[in-house]
Amino acid sequence: MQTDPRPTTEAVRSVTVEASSTRPGDWGRAMALALDRLIQEIIAATGTNPCRDPGGLDVSLHIQAVPDGEAITVIWRR
């Protein structure tokens, strides 16, 4: 059996905001709000703005149906 010497703990942060429409063209405000909240959380936790990092900010987007629209989730993994 081999073990991976790299640490398996990675910083993961996510924010979910609900959009009140099922039309993708209407999700902009929810995505912008989710990104803003996520960036503020990262800054509070790390003391640095990830958007100013030379590598930029790399996030994942997850969209899930909810009764009155869509739940927009942005996820950042360090």
N, C-alpha and C positions, 0 to 999 in steps of 0.2 A: 504494500500500500504506500502511495506517495502522498505527501501533503504539499499544498501550495504555500510557499513561504511568504507570498504577498498577503497583506492584511485583507480580510474580507469585509471589513466595515467601511462603508463609503457613506459620505454625507448625502442624504436624500431629503429634499424638501419638495412639497407640492402644495398647490392652491387650487381649489375648485370654485367656480362661479357658475351660476345657472343663467342661461339665456332663455328668454321667454318665447322663443320662436324655434321652429324646426328647420327653418331655411338657413343654409350656410351663409348666405349674404347678410344675414342679420346678426351674426355672432361676433362681429368686430368689437363691440363695446365690452362684452363679457371676456373675450380673450385679452383685450388691453387691460382690463381691471385685474384679471388673474395674473398677468405678467407683472404689473405694477406691484401688486401685493407680494408676489414671489421675490422680486428684486429687493423690496424693502426688508423682507425676512432674511434674505441672504446677507444684506448689508448689516443688519442688526446682529446676526450671528457671527459674521466673519470680520466685520469692520472695513471691508473693501467692497467696491462696486464691481460686480462681475462683468458688467458691460464695458468697463475700462480695461479689463484684462486683455493682453495681446491676443489671446485665443478667442476672445469674445465670450458670449453667453450661449451655451448649448442646452436647449431644453427639449423635452418631449411633450407632445400634445395628445391628450386622450379625450374623446368625445363620447358621451353616453346618453342615451335617451332617458328622459325623466317625464313624468306625467304632463307637465306644462311647457316642455321645450327640450333643451339639451343641457347637460352638465359638461362644462369645459374645464378640463384639468391640465395645468402645466406642471411638469416635473423637472427638477434639476438634480443631477447626480454629480457629485464632485469627484 
